[in-house]
Amino acid sequence: MEKFILITGASGGIGQAVACYLAEKGYSLYLHYNKNEQSIQKLMQTLMPFGGEYIPIKADLAQPEGYKTISTQILSLDALVYASGNSQYGLLMDLKQEEAEELMQLHVLSPLMLTKELLPKFFAKKSGNIIIISSIWGQTGAACEVAYSAAKGAQIAFVKALSKEVALNGIRVNAIAPGAVETRMMEGFTKEEIAQIAYEIPMGRLAMPEEIAKAAAFLLSDDSSYITGQVLAVNGGWYT
């Protein structure tokens, strides 16, 4: 039977890697994006040889009603991978109200409300799998990324709480907390700054998006059938 997974933020570096890896494993995918339609079209061409069904969905999850645009287009669903996100750099004293609201909507409220809307589809099957791509900063916090750290920490609390609420319904809920990953999110750093970050990581390099995708695939597989409510740190030994 065909299995469908919804990937939010599928146009981003991690989202694209997750999509490619899961398509190769035989899954059909709902591919959410917001602004980067060109990236999604290119991704769909890449996925075509795998022979699944790939459905693009455009929605702005930084807006309060954005999650409804997605939930109303989902029919059958076996898993959700929430990979949407952006960063926010700067001192807390310089943070604007609208920036904070948009950040919390994208990282906290939209995942919560989208999951709420989609849970009945998992309940009907008595199975399901939810993965939130959080961050190392949700575990340990980062100066100059206070709001982002708070949002990512909230995601981890959401995962831990929801996993307990739905476990008897056959639904597993986990988070992945990447460290520094070679994606567009790192474009704001100079080569020297990235080299310094790599120096601080025990493995001496940034993660590749494909390494985050493989962690997601593990949590989606039967190999992790007794794992729920956990945070899988994929960070090269950084801040263990």
Secondary structure as GFF3:
##gff-version 3
##sequence-region A 1 240
A	DSSP	beta_strand	4	8	.	.	.	ID=ss1
A	DSSP	alpha_helix	13	24	.	.	.	ID=ss2
A	DSSP	beta_strand	28	33	.	.	.	ID=ss3
A	DSSP	alpha_helix	37	47	.	.	.	ID=ss4
A	DSSP	three_ten_helix	48	50	.	.	.	ID=ss5
A	DSSP	beta_strand	54	58	.	.	.	ID=ss6
A	DSSP	alpha_helix	66	71	.	.	.	ID=ss7
A	DSSP	beta_strand	79	82	.	.	.	ID=ss8
A	DSSP	three_ten_helix	92	94	.	.	.	ID=ss9
A	DSSP	alpha_helix	97	104	.	.	.	ID=ss10
A	DSSP	pi_helix	105	109	.	.	.	ID=ss11
A	DSSP	alpha_helix	110	125	.	.	.	ID=ss12
A	DSSP	beta_strand	128	133	.	.	.	ID=ss13
A	DSSP	alpha_helix	136	140	.	.	.	ID=ss14
A	DSSP	alpha_helix	146	166	.	.	.	ID=ss15
A	DSSP	three_ten_helix	167	169	.	.	.	ID=ss16
A	DSSP	beta_strand	171	178	.	.	.	ID=ss17
A	DSSP	three_ten_helix	184	186	.	.	.	ID=ss18
A	DSSP	alpha_helix	191	200	.	.	.	ID=ss19
A	DSSP	alpha_helix	209	220	.	.	.	ID=ss20
A	DSSP	three_ten_helix	222	224	.	.	.	ID=ss21
A	DSSP	beta_strand	231	234	.	.	.	ID=ss22
###
